[in-house]
Amino acid sequence: MPLFADLNDDINKWLAGKPLVVAAGAAVIGLILLGLAVSVFVTGKAVTKKGPDLEGGQAKAMGVVWLVFGVLALGFAVYKAVAG
């Protein structure tokens, strides 16, 4: 029984040969997360998928989480672009 990853072997090989595509995807995700974090710190509110928006300390905590993961994603993008 083949694994799901085996079915995408051609895509994985293509992405392995083109690290800038992976870096660009990671950079887009990182910039989106950083944008969300900045909006939280400016407005003091964090939007949620369900329920009421977060405010106060909860919003700042969510902003910090988005900021950390955004920086990590951008760091990975730089690493992939430089190291290949």
C-alpha positions, 0 to 999 in steps of 0.5 A: 500500500503506497503512502500519501507522500509516495503519490506526490514524489514528482512534486517533492522532487520538483520542489527539492530542485527549486528551493526558491519556490519553497522559500517564497511560500514560507515568506508569504506565510511569514508576512501574513502572520507578521501582518496579523501580529502588527494589527493586533498590537496596533488595534488591541484586538485579535480576530478569531475564526469563531466567536468574539474577537480577543481583546486585552491580554488574550489579544496580545498573547495571540499577537505574540504567537503570530509574531513568533511563528511569522519570524520563524517562517521568514527565517526558514524562507531566508535559510531555504533561499540561501542554503538551498 
